[in-house]
Each structure stands twice: as structure tokens, then as C-alpha cells.
Amino acid sequence: MTIEQFAERAPIGTPCTYYPVKPFRVEEALHTRIRSEPWALGHGQIMVKVEGKAGGVAIEHLVFGEAAP
């Protein structure tokens, strides 16, 4: 997914669930919202800020809507 695709899919304020590690474990879930525009790290990983976490999180650790485990 590109930065533009993610920004369209998950604008600021979008509800999501953040999981700090893979495989996802329900007991580690943080129900949160997107709080920034996405950006890419030097090696290409796309990051975004979410409520309740300092700094950025990788978008691969976010789940939206019905897809949440």
C-alpha cells in the first residue's frame, strides 16, 4: 500500500485497532484513532501516529473495522 492509498483509506480520526507485535493477540489490542498523515521511513515502511501511543506505528500493525481479530 502506498502513502496516498493509506491516507485515502484512513484519514485523521479513523477508528482502528493497534497491535504492538505480530502475530496479533487480542489481549494486546489498543482501540484507537489515526492522529496524523502517514509518512515513510528511509527504507520505505509507512508509519502513522495513533491516539494513546507516542511516536509512529507501522501501518501493518493496524486493523480497521470488521477485520479486527
RODREN-527386 format. One record per residue: residue number from 1; residue in three letters; y, z, x of N, C-alpha, C, O in turn. Coordinates in Angstrom, 3 decimals. Layout:
# residues N
@nr NUM&rest Ala&n_y Y&n_z Z&n_x X&ca_y Y&ca_z Z&ca_x X&c_y Y&c_z Z&c_x X&o_y Y&o_z Z&o_x X
...
***
This chain:
# residues 69
@nr 1&rest Met&n_y -1.168&n_z 0.000&n_x 0.845&ca_y 0.000&ca_z 0.000&ca_x 0.000&c_y 1.238&c_z 0.000&c_x 0.895&o_y 1.277&o_z 0.699&o_x 1.908
@nr 2&rest Thr&n_y 2.233&n_z -0.775&n_x 0.523&ca_y 3.473&ca_z -0.830&ca_x 1.291&c_y 4.451&c_z 0.243&c_x 0.810&o_y 4.247&o_z 0.860&o_x -0.235
@nr 3&rest Ile&n_y 5.499&n_z 0.452&n_x 1.574&ca_y 6.541&ca_z 1.396&ca_x 1.183&c_y 7.136&c_z 0.978&c_x -0.159&o_y 7.343&o_z 1.816&o_x -1.036
@nr 4&rest Glu&n_y 7.406&n_z -0.299&n_x -0.316&ca_y 8.006&ca_z -0.797&ca_x -1.553&c_y 7.080&c_z -0.589&c_x -2.746&o_y 7.535&o_z -0.200&o_x -3.821
@nr 5&rest Gln&n_y 5.801&n_z -0.840&n_x -2.569&ca_y 4.837&ca_z -0.655&ca_x -3.652&c_y 4.754&c_z 0.824&c_x -4.051&o_y 4.716&o_z 1.155&o_x -5.236
@nr 6&rest Phe&n_y 4.728&n_z 1.704&n_x -3.045&ca_y 4.658&ca_z 3.129&ca_x -3.356&c_y 5.928&c_z 3.591&c_x -4.054&o_y 5.856&o_z 4.352&o_x -5.019
@nr 7&rest Ala&n_y 7.091&n_z 3.144&n_x -3.584&ca_y 8.363&ca_z 3.538&ca_x -4.192&c_y 8.420&c_z 3.106&c_x -5.657&o_y 8.970&o_z 3.822&o_x -6.494
@nr 8&rest Glu&n_y 7.859&n_z 1.949&n_x -5.965&ca_y 7.825&ca_z 1.480&ca_x -7.344&c_y 6.834&c_z 2.296&c_x -8.176&o_y 7.110&o_z 2.625&o_x -9.330
@nr 9&rest Arg&n_y 5.695&n_z 2.617&n_x -7.596&ca_y 4.645&ca_z 3.380&ca_x -8.290&c_y 5.038&c_z 4.836&c_x -8.513&o_y 4.694&o_z 5.428&o_x -9.536
@nr 10&rest Ala&n_y 5.764&n_z 5.416&n_x -7.548&ca_y 6.048&ca_z 6.850&ca_x -7.593&c_y 7.499&c_z 7.141&c_x -7.220&o_y 7.768&o_z 7.623&o_x -6.119
@nr 11&rest Pro&n_y 8.435&n_z 6.855&n_x -8.121&ca_y 9.831&ca_z 7.184&ca_x -7.824&c_y 10.045&c_z 8.702&c_x -7.769&o_y 9.178&o_z 9.471&o_x -8.184
@nr 12&rest Ile&n_y 11.172&n_z 9.114&n_x -7.268&ca_y 11.501&ca_z 10.529&ca_x -7.186&c_y 11.353&c_z 11.164&c_x -8.570&o_y 11.825&o_z 10.624&o_x -9.571
@nr 13&rest Gly&n_y 10.686&n_z 12.321&n_x -8.604&ca_y 10.454&ca_z 13.036&ca_x -9.843&c_y 9.088&c_z 12.799&c_x -10.455&o_y 8.722&o_z 13.469&o_x -11.421
@nr 14&rest Thr&n_y 8.323&n_z 11.856&n_x -9.914&ca_y 6.996&ca_z 11.551&ca_x -10.451&c_y 6.044&c_z 12.718&c_x -10.207&o_y 5.942&o_z 13.192&o_x -9.076
@nr 15&rest Pro&n_y 5.342&n_z 13.195&n_x -11.246&ca_y 4.347&ca_z 14.251&ca_x -11.048&c_y 3.139&c_z 13.725&c_x -10.268&o_y 2.744&o_z 12.569&o_x -10.422
@nr 16&rest Cys&n_y 2.568&n_z 14.576&n_x -9.444&ca_y 1.390&ca_z 14.206&ca_x -8.666&c_y 0.655&c_z 15.476&c_x -8.250&o_y 1.141&o_z 16.587&o_x -8.462
@nr 17&rest Thr&n_y -0.499&n_z 15.298&n_x -7.667&ca_y -1.257&ca_z 16.410&ca_x -7.108&c_y -1.442&c_z 16.136&c_x -5.627&o_y -1.879&o_z 15.054&o_x -5.234
@nr 18&rest Tyr&n_y -1.107&n_z 17.125&n_x -4.809&ca_y -1.234&ca_z 17.022&ca_x -3.350&c_y -2.449&c_z 17.830&c_x -2.894&o_y -2.632&o_z 18.981&o_x -3.291
@nr 19&rest Tyr&n_y -3.266&n_z 17.208&n_x -2.059&ca_y -4.417&ca_z 17.870&ca_x -1.439&c_y -4.214&c_z 17.844&c_x 0.074&o_y -4.061&o_z 16.765&o_x 0.646
@nr 20&rest Pro&n_y -4.208&n_z 19.010&n_x 0.745&ca_y -3.898&ca_z 19.048&ca_x 2.174&c_y -4.945&c_z 18.418&c_x 3.081&o_y -4.602&o_z 17.937&o_x 4.161
@nr 21&rest Val&n_y -6.201&n_z 18.405&n_x 2.678&ca_y -7.251&ca_z 17.816&ca_x 3.529&c_y -8.219&c_z 16.992&c_x 2.687&o_y -8.341&o_z 17.191&o_x 1.478
@nr 22&rest Lys&n_y -8.893&n_z 16.077&n_x 3.340&ca_y -9.964&ca_z 15.308&ca_x 2.702&c_y -11.283&c_z 15.827&c_x 3.221&o_y -11.334&o_z 16.195&o_x 4.395
@nr 23&rest Pro&n_y -12.349&n_z 15.890&n_x 2.458&ca_y -12.396&ca_z 15.495&ca_x 1.049&c_y -11.596&c_z 16.460&c_x 0.194&o_y -11.469&o_z 17.641&o_x 0.517
@nr 24&rest Phe&n_y -11.051&n_z 15.932&n_x -0.918&ca_y -10.230&ca_z 16.732&ca_x -1.813&c_y -11.037&c_z 17.867&c_x -2.422&o_y -12.180&o_z 17.682&o_x -2.839
@nr 25&rest Arg&n_y -10.421&n_z 19.048&n_x -2.465&ca_y -11.039&ca_z 20.225&ca_x -3.087&c_y -10.078&c_z 20.755&c_x -4.135&o_y -8.921&o_z 21.050&o_x -3.835
@nr 26&rest Val&n_y -10.557&n_z 20.875&n_x -5.364&ca_y -9.719&ca_z 21.274&ca_x -6.482&c_y -8.992&c_z 22.589&c_x -6.215&o_y -7.835&o_z 22.743&o_x -6.606
@nr 27&rest Glu&n_y -9.651&n_z 23.532&n_x -5.558&ca_y -9.018&ca_z 24.830&ca_x -5.318&c_y -7.835&c_z 24.757&c_x -4.350&o_y -7.062&o_z 25.711&o_x -4.262
@nr 28&rest Glu&n_y -7.677&n_z 23.662&n_x -3.631&ca_y -6.554&ca_z 23.487&ca_x -2.705&c_y -5.427&c_z 22.648&c_x -3.293&o_y -4.432&o_z 22.393&o_x -2.614
@nr 29&rest Ala&n_y -5.566&n_z 22.218&n_x -4.538&ca_y -4.600&ca_z 21.319&ca_x -5.168&c_y -3.244&c_z 21.988&c_x -5.373&o_y -3.162&o_z 23.165&o_x -5.726
@nr 30&rest Leu&n_y -2.194&n_z 21.225&n_x -5.147&ca_y -0.832&ca_z 21.649&ca_x -5.443&c_y -0.269&c_z 20.641&c_x -6.439&o_y -0.060&o_z 19.477&o_x -6.097
@nr 31&rest His&n_y -0.026&n_z 21.083&n_x -7.663&ca_y 0.583&ca_z 20.220&ca_x -8.679&c_y 2.081&c_z 20.219&c_x -8.411&o_y 2.722&o_z 21.270&o_x -8.443
@nr 32&rest Thr&n_y 2.638&n_z 19.045&n_x -8.149&ca_y 3.982&ca_z 18.944&ca_x -7.623&c_y 4.667&c_z 17.683&c_x -8.134&o_y 4.187&o_z 17.038&o_x -9.066
@nr 33&rest Arg&n_y 5.789&n_z 17.341&n_x -7.516&ca_y 6.530&ca_z 16.117&ca_x -7.848&c_y 7.064&c_z 15.487&c_x -6.564&o_y 7.323&o_z 16.175&o_x -5.577
@nr 34&rest Ile&n_y 7.219&n_z 14.177&n_x -6.598&ca_y 7.821&ca_z 13.453&ca_x -5.475&c_y 9.293&c_z 13.855&c_x -5.385&o_y 9.987&o_z 13.910&o_x -6.400
@nr 35&rest Arg&n_y 9.775&n_z 14.141&n_x -4.149&ca_y 11.182&ca_z 14.527&ca_x -4.000&c_y 11.946&c_z 13.688&c_x -2.973&o_y 13.060&o_z 14.047&o_x -2.592
@nr 36&rest Ser&n_y 11.356&n_z 12.570&n_x -2.519&ca_y 12.074&ca_z 11.701&ca_x -1.584&c_y 11.587&c_z 10.267&c_x -1.708&o_y 10.555&o_z 9.990&o_x -2.320
@nr 37&rest Glu&n_y 12.348&n_z 9.372&n_x -1.116&ca_y 11.891&ca_z 7.995&ca_x -0.955&c_y 10.835&c_z 7.996&c_x 0.151&o_y 10.894&o_z 8.836&o_x 1.049
@nr 38&rest Pro&n_y 9.880&n_z 7.081&n_x 0.103&ca_y 8.874&ca_z 7.017&ca_x 1.168&c_y 9.441&c_z 6.432&c_x 2.459&o_y 10.432&o_z 5.702&o_x 2.443
@nr 39&rest Trp&n_y 8.794&n_z 6.767&n_x 3.579&ca_y 9.146&ca_z 6.195&ca_x 4.877&c_y 7.871&c_z 6.048&c_x 5.689&o_y 6.845&o_z 6.649&o_x 5.366
@nr 40&rest Ala&n_y 7.939&n_z 5.249&n_x 6.742&ca_y 6.770&ca_z 5.024&ca_x 7.589&c_y 6.968&c_z 5.686&c_x 8.949&o_y 8.060&o_z 5.661&o_x 9.518
@nr 41&rest Leu&n_y 5.891&n_z 6.276&n_x 9.455&ca_y 5.887&ca_z 6.796&ca_x 10.817&c_y 5.733&c_z 5.625&c_x 11.772&o_y 5.470&o_z 4.502&o_x 11.341
@nr 42&rest Gly&n_y 5.894&n_z 5.872&n_x 13.050&ca_y 5.808&ca_z 4.812&ca_x 14.053&c_y 4.511&c_z 4.029&c_x 14.029&o_y 4.510&o_z 2.829&o_x 14.304
@nr 43&rest His&n_y 3.413&n_z 4.680&n_x 13.707&ca_y 2.120&ca_z 3.993&ca_x 13.663&c_y 1.815&c_z 3.398&c_x 12.293&o_y 0.733&o_z 2.850&o_x 12.078
@nr 44&rest Gly&n_y 2.780&n_z 3.507&n_x 11.352&ca_y 2.643&ca_z 2.830&ca_x 10.070&c_y 2.235&c_z 3.691&c_x 8.890&o_y 2.263&o_z 3.209&o_x 7.757
@nr 45&rest Gln&n_y 1.855&n_z 4.946&n_x 9.104&ca_y 1.457&ca_z 5.793&ca_x 7.985&c_y 2.662&c_z 6.079&c_x 7.094&o_y 3.736&o_z 6.434&o_x 7.580
@nr 46&rest Ile&n_y 2.473&n_z 5.920&n_x 5.786&ca_y 3.559&ca_z 6.130&ca_x 4.843&c_y 3.577&c_z 7.593&c_x 4.409&o_y 2.548&o_z 8.183&o_x 4.079
@nr 47&rest Met&n_y 4.785&n_z 8.152&n_x 4.422&ca_y 4.994&ca_z 9.567&ca_x 4.132&c_y 5.994&c_z 9.704&c_x 2.997&o_y 6.765&o_z 8.788&o_x 2.711
@nr 48&rest Val&n_y 5.967&n_z 10.877&n_x 2.351&ca_y 6.922&ca_z 11.195&ca_x 1.294&c_y 7.047&c_z 12.720&c_x 1.243&o_y 6.132&o_z 13.433&o_x 1.654
@nr 49&rest Lys&n_y 8.171&n_z 13.216&n_x 0.743&ca_y 8.325&ca_z 14.654&ca_x 0.544&c_y 7.920&c_z 14.996&c_x -0.879&o_y 8.164&o_z 14.228&o_x -1.810
@nr 50&rest Val&n_y 7.286&n_z 16.180&n_x -1.038&ca_y 6.926&ca_z 16.684&ca_x -2.361&c_y 7.466&c_z 18.103&c_x -2.509&o_y 7.650&o_z 18.815&o_x -1.522
@nr 51&rest Glu&n_y 7.714&n_z 18.503&n_x -3.744&ca_y 8.185&ca_z 19.859&ca_x -4.010&c_y 7.131&c_z 20.872&c_x -3.591&o_y 5.944&o_z 20.683&o_x -3.855
@nr 52&rest Gly&n_y 7.562&n_z 21.948&n_x -2.937&ca_y 6.654&ca_z 23.011&ca_x -2.542&c_y 6.069&c_z 22.866&c_x -1.154&o_y 5.298&o_z 23.722&o_x -0.720
@nr 53&rest Lys&n_y 6.418&n_z 21.805&n_x -0.448&ca_y 5.939&ca_z 21.585&ca_x 0.925&c_y 7.118&c_z 21.221&c_x 1.817&o_y 7.979&o_z 20.432&o_x 1.428
@nr 54&rest Ala&n_y 7.153&n_z 21.796&n_x 3.004&ca_y 8.175&ca_z 21.438&ca_x 3.983&c_y 7.732&c_z 20.168&c_x 4.705&o_y 6.546&o_z 19.994&o_x 4.985
@nr 55&rest Gly&n_y 8.664&n_z 19.299&n_x 5.001&ca_y 8.338&ca_z 18.072&ca_x 5.718&c_y 7.664&c_z 17.054&c_x 4.816&o_y 7.664&o_z 17.178&o_x 3.591
@nr 56&rest Gly&n_y 7.085&n_z 16.039&n_x 5.458&ca_y 6.462&ca_z 14.962&ca_x 4.708&c_y 4.958&c_z 15.106&c_x 4.616&o_y 4.330&o_z 15.793&o_x 5.422
@nr 57&rest Val&n_y 4.387&n_z 14.438&n_x 3.608&ca_y 2.936&ca_z 14.396&ca_x 3.452&c_y 2.514&c_z 12.932&c_x 3.369&o_y 3.261&o_z 12.089&o_x 2.871
@nr 58&rest Ala&n_y 1.324&n_z 12.640&n_x 3.856&ca_y 0.798&ca_z 11.279&ca_x 3.801&c_y 0.459&c_z 10.916&c_x 2.359&o_y -0.115&o_z 11.726&o_x 1.632
@nr 59&rest Ile&n_y 0.809&n_z 9.710&n_x 1.947&ca_y 0.568&ca_z 9.319&ca_x 0.559&c_y -0.918&c_z 9.262&c_x 0.229&o_y -1.282&o_z 9.309&o_x -0.946
@nr 60&rest Glu&n_y -1.778&n_z 9.162&n_x 1.222&ca_y -3.216&ca_z 9.168&ca_x 0.974&c_y -3.709&c_z 10.513&c_x 0.443&o_y -4.832&o_z 10.616&o_x -0.049
@nr 61&rest His&n_y -2.873&n_z 11.534&n_x 0.543&ca_y -3.249&ca_z 12.874&ca_x 0.076&c_y -2.676&c_z 13.190&c_x -1.304&o_y -2.723&o_z 14.335&o_x -1.754
@nr 62&rest Leu&n_y -2.132&n_z 12.167&n_x -1.975&ca_y -1.561&ca_z 12.341&ca_x -3.300&c_y -2.414&c_z 11.631&c_x -4.341&o_y -2.943&o_z 10.547&o_x -4.099
@nr 63&rest Val&n_y -2.536&n_z 12.262&n_x -5.503&ca_y -3.258&ca_z 11.685&ca_x -6.628&c_y -2.328&c_z 11.733&c_x -7.838&o_y -1.603&o_z 12.707&o_x -8.044
@nr 64&rest Phe&n_y -2.360&n_z 10.673&n_x -8.629&ca_y -1.488&ca_z 10.558&ca_x -9.793&c_y -2.287&c_z 10.500&c_x -11.073&o_y -3.363&o_z 9.904&o_x -11.121
@nr 65&rest Gly&n_y -1.748&n_z 11.129&n_x -12.123&ca_y -2.288&ca_z 11.016&ca_x -13.470&c_y -3.740&c_z 11.371&c_x -13.618&o_y -4.207&o_z 12.370&o_x -13.072
@nr 66&rest Glu&n_y -4.456&n_z 10.550&n_x -14.358&ca_y -5.852&ca_z 10.795&ca_x -14.707&c_y -6.791&c_z 10.755&c_x -13.494&o_y -7.927&o_z 11.219&o_x -13.588
@nr 67&rest Ala&n_y -6.344&n_z 10.216&n_x -12.375&ca_y -7.210&ca_z 10.092&ca_x -11.198&c_y -7.411&c_z 11.420&c_x -10.476&o_y -8.259&o_z 11.520&o_x -9.589
@nr 68&rest Ala&n_y -6.643&n_z 12.436&n_x -10.846&ca_y -6.776&ca_z 13.731&ca_x -10.169&c_y -8.156&c_z 14.324&c_x -10.387&o_y -8.623&o_z 14.384&o_x -11.524
@nr 69&rest Pro&n_y -8.828&n_z 14.767&n_x -9.314&ca_y -10.167&ca_z 15.358&ca_x -9.455&c_y -10.132&c_z 16.651&c_x -10.234&o_y -11.172&o_z 17.275&o_x -10.442
***
